[in-house]
């Protein structure tokens, strides 16, 4: 049983990209689907396709590669973990994330957003992950 579904998602994406797999299959959840939607909009993955199963539904994720040997995801880390949650308001987010590169994904009261959209809407929330 997986205790950290987003950590599992990141590891599956990084491992599949390391061996240059085109498609990754993983158990589905609403949170994973929303995070993958944000990653698709930001250009880290090509497509996400939900597949209904008899017992459990799955997600098929098509990875994006920039060249033959280089994937779109250079690195990813889980910021807020089950043992230690990280929350930031919009002002703190502006100071802390403004100096760092990549995309930060947050869970806000307005849904799953990137740090740029959260700053535009002036909302804060739980910092889920950082991907570059």
C-alpha positions as CSV (number, residue, x, y, z in Angstrom):
1,X,0.0,0.0,0.0
2,X,1.3,3.4,-0.9
3,X,1.2,6.0,1.8
4,X,2.3,9.0,-0.3
5,X,0.5,8.9,-3.7
6,X,2.2,12.1,-5.0
7,X,5.7,10.8,-4.1
8,X,4.8,7.5,-5.9
9,X,3.7,9.6,-9.0
10,X,7.0,11.5,-9.1
11,X,9.1,8.4,-8.7
12,X,7.2,6.6,-11.5
13,X,7.6,9.5,-13.8
14,X,11.3,9.9,-13.1
15,X,12.1,6.2,-13.4
16,X,10.1,5.8,-16.7
17,X,11.9,8.8,-18.2
18,X,15.3,7.4,-17.1
19,X,14.7,4.2,-19.1
20,X,13.1,6.2,-21.9
21,X,9.6,4.7,-21.7
22,X,7.0,6.5,-23.7
23,X,4.0,5.6,-21.5
24,X,3.7,5.1,-17.7
25,X,0.7,3.4,-16.1
26,X,-0.3,4.0,-12.5
27,X,-3.3,3.7,-10.1
28,X,-5.7,6.6,-10.5
29,X,-6.8,9.2,-8.0
30,X,-8.4,12.6,-8.4
31,X,-5.4,14.4,-6.9
32,X,-3.0,12.7,-9.3
33,X,-5.2,13.5,-12.2
34,X,-5.3,17.2,-11.3
35,X,-1.5,17.4,-10.7
36,X,-0.9,15.6,-14.0
37,X,-3.2,18.1,-15.7
38,X,-1.1,21.0,-14.4
39,X,2.1,19.2,-15.5
40,X,0.6,18.8,-19.0
41,X,-0.3,22.5,-19.2
42,X,3.3,23.3,-18.2
43,X,4.7,21.1,-20.9
44,X,6.3,18.3,-18.8
45,X,4.1,15.5,-20.1
46,X,2.3,15.0,-23.4
47,X,-1.0,13.4,-22.4
48,X,-3.0,11.8,-19.5
49,X,-5.6,9.2,-20.2
50,X,-7.8,7.7,-17.5
51,X,-8.6,4.0,-18.0
52,X,-11.5,2.4,-16.1
53,X,-10.8,-1.1,-14.8
54,X,-13.1,-3.7,-13.2
55,X,-11.6,-3.3,-9.8
56,X,-9.4,-0.1,-10.0
57,X,-9.0,2.6,-12.5
58,X,-5.6,3.6,-13.9
59,X,-3.9,6.6,-15.5
60,X,-1.8,6.3,-18.6
61,X,0.7,9.1,-18.9
62,X,2.6,9.8,-22.1
63,X,5.9,11.3,-21.4
64,X,7.5,14.2,-23.3
65,X,11.1,14.0,-24.5
66,X,13.1,17.1,-25.6
67,X,15.6,15.0,-27.5
68,X,16.6,11.4,-27.9
69,X,18.5,11.3,-24.6
70,X,16.8,14.2,-22.6
71,X,13.4,14.1,-21.1
72,X,11.3,17.2,-20.3
73,X,11.5,16.4,-16.5
74,X,15.0,17.2,-15.3
75,X,14.2,16.7,-11.7
76,X,11.3,16.7,-9.2
77,X,11.0,16.7,-5.5
78,X,8.1,16.3,-3.1
79,X,8.0,19.4,-0.8
80,X,5.1,18.7,1.5
81,X,5.2,15.2,2.8
82,X,2.9,13.1,5.0
83,X,5.2,13.6,8.0
84,X,5.7,17.3,7.4
85,X,3.3,19.6,5.6
86,X,4.5,22.9,4.2
87,X,2.0,25.7,3.9
88,X,2.6,29.2,2.5
89,X,0.6,32.4,2.1
90,X,0.8,34.4,-1.1
91,X,3.3,37.0,0.4
92,X,5.6,34.3,1.8
93,X,5.3,32.4,-1.5
94,X,6.4,35.5,-3.5
95,X,9.5,35.8,-1.3
96,X,10.5,32.2,-1.1
97,X,9.8,30.9,-4.6
98,X,10.6,34.0,-6.5
99,X,14.3,33.3,-6.5
100,X,14.1,29.6,-7.5
101,X,13.6,28.1,-11.0
102,X,11.1,25.5,-12.1
103,X,7.4,25.0,-11.4
104,X,6.0,24.7,-7.9
105,X,2.6,23.0,-7.6
106,X,0.3,24.1,-4.8
107,X,-3.0,22.8,-3.4
108,X,-5.1,26.0,-2.8
109,X,-8.7,26.8,-2.0
110,X,-9.1,27.3,-5.7
111,X,-7.7,23.9,-6.7
112,X,-4.3,22.7,-7.8
113,X,-2.3,25.6,-9.2
114,X,1.2,26.5,-10.2
115,X,3.0,29.1,-8.2
116,X,2.5,31.7,-11.0
117,X,-1.3,31.3,-11.0
118,X,-1.4,31.3,-7.2
119,X,0.5,34.6,-7.1
120,X,-1.8,36.0,-9.8
121,X,-4.9,35.0,-7.8
122,X,-3.2,36.1,-4.5
123,X,-3.8,32.7,-2.8
124,X,-1.6,30.5,-0.8
125,X,-1.8,26.9,0.2
126,X,0.1,23.6,0.6
127,X,3.2,23.4,-1.5
128,X,2.9,19.9,-3.0
129,X,5.9,19.5,-5.3
130,X,8.7,21.2,-7.2
131,X,9.5,20.1,-10.8
132,X,12.1,21.4,-13.2
